[in-house]
Amino acid sequence: MAKTALVCGSYAFDSIMVFQDKFKNHILPDKIHMLNVSFLVPTMRKEFGGCGGNIAYNLHLLGANVLPMATVGEDFAPYMSWMKSNGINTAHIKTIKGAYTGQAFITTDMDDNQITAFHPGAMDASQQNKVTDAGAVDIGIVSPDGRTGMIEHAQQFTDGKIAFIFDPGQGLPMFSGAELTVFIKQATYLAMNDYESQMLQDKTGLDLATIASMVEALIITKGSEGSEIHTNGEIIRIKAVSVGIAKDPTGCGDAYRAGLMYGLMQGLDWKTTGQLASLLGAIKVTHLGTQNHKFDLAEIKKLYIENYAASLFSLT
């Protein structure tokens, strides 16, 4: 019987703009206490995003039975249409009256520096959704979302004895060291990037080896340097792969996490799971936006053989 994944996390509209110059040329260092600047951005892309939305999208492309769970605003209609046109389950997408869907306004300059303003909007009501609302699920993920929702969903997965990945991402600063330690104790798996792993150590006072010993696997992504999976006292190193010209890293980590969840759902070993996750991240990087790439399981099997000289024939 096919397994079901519950993805708890944010849905957001990403407004992405490029400033055709460098921020440093327009900011006076001795005047930052009274900053008043404006950047002309000739083009803008509005993309469907959010960590939960991106993870669910990639899992769906793999053919997994995935249930996204999120709170969204009254402006969500275009995103909802996108989900339905792609056949993604919308049963646990709850609209909050009087609220906007999460909004990210991202401006990048010619040095790849970014200035981002984020409005959480309906995300702050994410606790209104309950893990138990989804019925029987086999695996879950708590990805960046409203603070209270992340706390309650982790507890609900724990109470239901459902294995889950804790993926704090950019939400990590919202929590104290003590709260993060509770998340680690509750989680079955922990996924983060290299910067977040250092921040987690600093806030909790726990070193990497100790954190890894508290979960079945600690997964740390390192961009072009690949990723590491700490499990059973060993470190499995996964190399980064390239499947085309890199265009946009946004959402790469979410695609990677979808690969992790799929590997766990399929009962794959950690090396294979990490390599599958890395491959999904590489595919995403070759496209602008977080949900503009397409693939199916047959293509993934082919690319896996090409990049790892091994077969994924057992995937269904």
Secondary structure, DSSP 8 states (H G I E B T S, - for coil): ---EEEEE---EEEEEEE-SS-GGGT--GGGGGG-------S-EEEEEE-HHHHHHHHHHHTT-EEEEEEEE-TT-HHHHHHHHHTT---TEEEE-TT---EEEEEEE-TT--EEEEEE-GGGGGGGGS-GGGG-S-SEEEE-S--HHHHHHHHHHHHHTT-EEEE--GGGGGGS-HHHHHHHHHH-SEEEEEHHHHHHHHHHH---HHHHHHTSSEEEEE-GGG-EEEEETTEEEEE-----S-----TTHHHHHHHHHHHHHHHT--HHHHHHHHHHHHHHHHTSSSSS-----HHHHHHHHHHHHS---TT--
